Amino acid sequence: MIEAFQTQPFPDDPLQPARDLLSSLADGFIEPASCDADPQPAKPQAHPLGLEDPLRDISAELLHRASKGDAQAGKEIVEVLHPMVSRLVRGQIRRHADIEDVVQEVFLKVFAKLHQFRGPQPFSHWVSRLSVTTCYDWLRRQKARPAVMASDLSQPERHALEQTLASEGTDVSTTRSDLMIGLLDRLIASLKPQEQIVIRLLDLEERSVAEVAELTGWGHSKIKVTAFRARKKLSALLQSLEPP
């Protein structure tokens, strides 16, 4: 039986990580990119991505049948893995029109490279990394990464930004929060693909450096330095939007 890829538990409020990141960026707080071992203890592990049960239907026998071209086996694998793959893709690809295309590309790669899977990691680990690297390749192919200018902001966005940068009020309205999270998403989309991947995995999905390394294949030092530079860029971009 192949084990499931475990992840950090999702918070009760899935938007809280974005709010926390916005708060730190607005305050100009950029966490140092230490290249030492992760100082924070790992959080308790929870259910696998998007699945209530640990991929119990993905057996070695099912993988073998799929590798031999068994269409029914392939269909069963897609049915089990689709929630996990979709969640990973949705976390990285922001245009809704592109999400299913990227999911389909992931599964095309899964079956095209199925013969390459040898372990020892669980099959779902292998598919998870393939999902993230496919997202990275997709982002790299999208040449246009439009910058966000102050003139692009709507009046409500300008007002929400002024309040956020001024740290006005502790009770933030849902409307203001939604506007700022939408703006943060646009700012992240203007970063380099590698920076987008790291920020979304590390800060918005609250994964550990070790888990990001496992998903991307990048070293710990590279991830921490990339995160530091990305946060620095985001903070500068946010501050640059403040009206004079």
N, C-alpha and C positions, 0 to 999 in steps of 0.2 A: 504494500500500500504506500502510495506516495503522499508525503506530508504536505500541508498547505503552507503557503508563505504567510507568515504572521506579520502584523503591523501594530503600530501604536493604537490604542483605543481612540475613536473619534470623540471629540468633546461634545457635551450636551448641546452647546451652541457652536455649530460648525463654522460660524463666521468670526468667532472670538480670536483665533490666530491672526486673521487679517486685521482686526481692530488693534491687537497688541503690536503688530508690526507697524501699523500706521502711527500709533502713539509714540513708539520709539523713534521712528523717522522724523515725526514732527518736532520731537524734542532734540533732534540732532544726535541721538545716541546710536553709535555704530559699534557693535560688539567686536572686540579685537579678534583677529583671525589667528589664534594660537595654533601652532602645528603639532602641539603635543597630543597625547592621548586624550580622548574625550573626557573631561573632568566630571560630567554629569552622569549619575547612575542611570542605567536603562530603566524605562518605565515598564510597568507590567504589560505583558503581551495580551492581545485580545483576539477576537475572531479574525480570520483572514479577510482580505479586501473583498467586500461585497458579498461574502458567502456566510451562511449560518453554520455550515458544516465543513470540515477540512477536506474538500476535494475527494471525498471518499470513493467517487466513481472513476477516478483516474488511476487505473491499475497498470502494471507493467504489461499485462496481457492486452489491455485496450490500446496502449501505445504501440505495441508490436503489430496489432491488426491494422491500425491507422497507417503505420509506416509501410505496410504492404498494399496500401491503396483501398482498404476497406472503408467504403463510404459511410456506412452506419457508425463505425467506430469514430470516424472523423466528426460526424454530426454530434455524437455524444460528448466528445471532447470540447467542441465549440459551446454546447449548451452549458457545460459545467464551468468553463473558463470565462465565458462572455461577461458575467457580472464583474469579475475581478479586472479583466482587461479594460472594460468600459470605464470603470472607476479610475484606473490609472491614466487613461487617455483624457478623460474629462478634466483631470487635475492639471494637465499640461496644455491641452489645445483649447483655446478659448472661443473660437468661432464654431458655433453649434453646427453649421453646415458641413464642417470638416470632420467632426468627431467620428461619425460612422465610417467615413472613408479611411481614417487612420486605423480604426478598429479592424476593418477588413484587411488593411495592409498588414497589420500585426498577424492575423491568422494565416494570411498567405505565406508570411515568413515562417510561422510556426511549422506549417506542413511542408514547406520547401526545405526546411533545415531539420526536420524531425530526425533524420538519420544521424545528425551530428550530436544529438543529445546522448551523453554517456554517463551523466551524473558527475560526481557523487551527490551534488546538490539536488534537492527535490525538483521535480519537473516544473512545479509552479514557480519556483525561484527563477528558473531558466526563462519561462514565459514572461515573468514580471520584468526581468532585465530587458528582454527583447521588446516588450511594450514601451519601456522608457526610452530605449535607444531609437526605436522607430519614431517616437514623438520628437526626439532630438533631431533626427534626420529630416523629418517633416518641417520643423521650424527652420532648419538651415536652408531648406529649399525655398522658403518664403522670404524673398529678398526684401520686400517692403516691411519696414518696422517703423511706422510713422511716429515722429516725435509728438509729444503733447505740449502745446503752446498755451500760454495764458489766454490768448485770443480764442482758443478752441472751447474754453469753458463756458457753460451756461451760467446764467445769473445765480440759480440755486447752488451750482457747484462752487462758484466764487464765494458765495456767502458761507457755505459749509467749510470751505478751505480756510477762510479768514478765521472762523471760530476755532477750527482745529489747531491751526498754527499758533493762535493766541491762547490756546488751552482754556477756552471759555466754557465754564460749566462742567460739572461732573456727571450730570444726567444728560447723556447724549440721546437726541431723538432718533427714532428708527429711520426717518427720512434722511437726516444728516449722515447717519452711519452708512446707509445704503449708498448715498452719493459718494462718500469718501472711499468706500470699498470698490465701487465701480471705477473711480479715478485711479486707485491703486492698481487695479487690474490693467488699466490702459498704460500706466507707467511701467509696470513689469513687462508688458508686451513690447515696449520700446527697447528693452535690453537685448544683449546678445543672447542667442539660443542657450548657450551653456549657463549663463547667468539666470535666465528664466527658469530653467530646469532646477537649478540648485535652490533658488529662492522659494519656488513653489513646494519643493519636497521638504526643505529644511525648515522654513518659516511658516508656510501656510498649512502643510500637512503635518508639521511638527515631528518629522522623522529625525532619528539620530544621524550623526555623521557616518557611523558604521553602516547604517541601513542605506543611506544615500550612496555610499561607496559600493554596496552590494548591487544596488539597482542600476547604477551607471557604469561601473567598472573603473571609476576614477579614484585616485588616491585620496586619503584623508586630507593631506596638506593642500592639494589642489582644490578640494571642495571648500575648505575653510577660507582660503585666500579668495576664491571666486565669490563666496558669500559676502565676505568683507567688502570687496570691491563693488558688488551689486548693491548692497545696502547703502554704501557711500554715494553711489550714483543716484539711487532712489531718493535719498535724503536731499541731495542737491537739486534734483528735479522738482521735488515737492516744494522746496524753499523758493525755487526760481519762479514758481507759479503765483507766489504771493504778490498782490498788487503793490506798487510802489507807495 
